[in-house]
Each structure stands twice: as C-alpha cells, then as structure tokens.
C-alpha cells in the first residue's frame, strides 16, 4: 500500500544506507526503486511517497531549510552549475525538475559522511549544528560530483545558467554591477 503523498518545506537528501525502497513522485507520477547506496534528493514542496518494500530498509535523510542552504552552502557549490540549477530552479521555474536520483554505492565518502552525521546528531551536544555544517557541506560537494554525470545532458540556452557559469568563474570578484555589465542589464 502506498504511503500518503507528502511535501516538506526543505530540501531533502535521502540516502539508502541498507535495503531497498520504492518511491513515487507526485508531479511526474513516476515510480522508482531505491537500492543501497542510492540518493534521492528533492526540492522543497516536491510531493513524494514511499511504497512499502516488504523488507528492512534504513534510509538516512539530510534535511536543509532553503534559507540555510542558500546562505551557508550555495556559495561553496557554485562550481557545480548543474547542482546550483537544481537548487535554484524552483525559484524561477514552476516546471523545474523536482527530484534527482542516482547511485553512489561506490563512493565510500558519502557513506562515511552519513555515518559521521548520524553519530554527531545522536550525541545531542550543544554544538551539534556547528559540527554538522561542514559535514553537510562535504556531503553536498560529494553529491555534486555525481549529479552531472547521472543526469541527462542538455544544451542550456538560459540567461540564468549563463550568469551562474559567470559567477562560478569569477567567485573572487563577482558583483551585481559586474554581472549587469557583462550581460547588458
């Protein structure tokens, strides 16, 4: 039986630590099976539901409020234009891709980062959020390495994509005026 479709107010990054899980996407009415090592990431308000798998599954989730992602993590991810587009597109395009899915079973770093985040969170110490931020950033950087090869490549003819490329190449000196001058706005 299908779990009720639900939505979150944050970005979510689900990692299948062990077992397998079927997921259903509301927007595209798409069903997929998540296997051990798979990552299923979604944008805020992306409707989804889990379909009982009949087995034991351990799925770990990293949940990030949009304002925290944009303030603390987005600048470090700017070299991965595809990841930046995935994170920013919901702001400008209501038909943007809501979820990404790929297998990272061979990346031991993602698994170890998930283990470290779980152990840190479980300790419930006063500085847990301070400790989690660099672990989450490392996790997101690892994911961004896989995202480009895992998604279908397409030619971008979008000014937002061009501006994102420009910013990624001019991190030290990018300014609003400089971007406006470069693109004639």
N, C-alpha and C positions, 0 to 999 in steps of 0.2 A: 504494500500500500504506500502511495506517495505521501511524503510529509507535506504539510501545507506550505504553499509558496510564501516566502517572507522576504523582507528587504531590511537592509542595515543603513544607517546614516554615515557609514565609514567605508573606507577601502578595506577589503579583506583579502588575505593571502592564506589559503588553506593548503596545508602540506600533508599528504598521506604518509604517515610515519610507518604504518604497517597495515596489512589487509587491503581491502578494496572497497569502493563506494560508488554507487551510481548517483549522478546529479542530473537535474533537469533545469534548463534555463527557461525562464518565463517569456522573455522577449522574442526569442527565436524558436521556441518550442523544440529545443534541441536537448537530447539526452546523451550523456557520455559516461563512460566508466573510468573512474579514477583508480589507478593502481599505485602500489607502494612507490614512493618517490615522485609522484605526480604533484604538480602545483596547479591549483585552480584559484585564480585571482579575479576579484570583481570590483567594479566601481560602486560608489555609493548609490543606493537605491536599485541596484541590479537585482531583479527578482530571481530567486532560485529555490530549489527544494532538493532534499536528499531522498533517495529511494532506498528503502532498507535492503541491505546486501545479503542478509542471511548469514553473515559471518562476523567475526570480530574485526573491527576497524578502529584504528587510532589515528584521528585526524587532528592536527595541531593548527591553530589559527592565529595569525598576527592581524590585529585589528587596529587601524590607524584613522583617527579623525582627519578629515580633509585639511583643516586649518593647520594641524600639526605636520601633516605630510608636506604641505606647501611651504611652511615656514622652516622646518628643520631638515627635510630630506630631499626635496626637489632640487635645490642648488647642486647637491652632490651627484644627482642622477642626470644632470643636463647633457652629459656626453652621449647618453643613450637616447637619441631622438625618438626612437620607437617607443621606449618606455615613457618618456615625457609626453608624447602624444596620447598614449593610453591614459595617462593620469589627467591630462588637461582637456581632452576632447569632450567629456561630458559637460564642461562649462560652456562650450560653443556649439556643440552638435548633438541634438537630441537623438540622432540615429547612429551615434558612435558605437563602436564595438564595446559591449559591456563587460565581457569576461575574456580572460586568456587562460589557456590550458597547455601545459607541456610537461614532459617527464624529465626530471633531473636526478634520476636514480644513481647515475654515475658520479654526481657531484657530492663528494663526502663533506665538503664545506657547508653546504646548505643543511645537511642532516645534523652536523655538529653545532652549527649556529642555532638550530631549533632546540637541540638538547640544552645548550647553554642558556637560551632564553627561558626555557621551562624551569630549569634549576634556579635561575635568578629570581623568577617570578614566584616560585614556591617558597623561597626563603622569607618573603614578606618583610624585608628590611626597609628602613626609612628611605634609603637612597636607591630603591629598586628602579624607578623611572630613569634616573640619571645613568644607571648601569645598562638599562635596556636600549637606550637610544643608539649607542654605537653598534650594538649587536643587530638591531633592526636595520640600521644603515648598511652594515656589511651584508645582511640578508638580501636587502633590496638591490644592492650592487651585484650580488651573485645572480639574482633573478634577471637583472637587466642584461647580463651576458647571454642568457639563454633565450630571451624574448625575441630578439631579432631573427635568429636562425629558425625559431619554432613557428613564427607566423608567416603567412603568405606575403611575399614581397610584392609591393605595388608601387607604381610611379606616383609621387606626390606632386600635385600642382596647386598647392595651398599656401597662401601667404603666411599663415601661422607656422607651417612646417619650415618655410624658408627662414622666418625670423628665429625659430628655435635653433636651426642649424647655425645661424649667425651668432646667436648668444653663446652656443656651445663652443664656438671657435674664438670667441672674444670674452672669455669669462673675467679676465682681469680688468678690462676697460669698457665693458658694455654699459651703455647708459641709454635712457629713454630718448634723449636728443640724438645720440649716435645712431640708434635704430631708426628713428624717424628720418634722419638724413640719408641713411643707407637705402631705405626703401621708398623714399619720396613721399612720406606722410607728414 
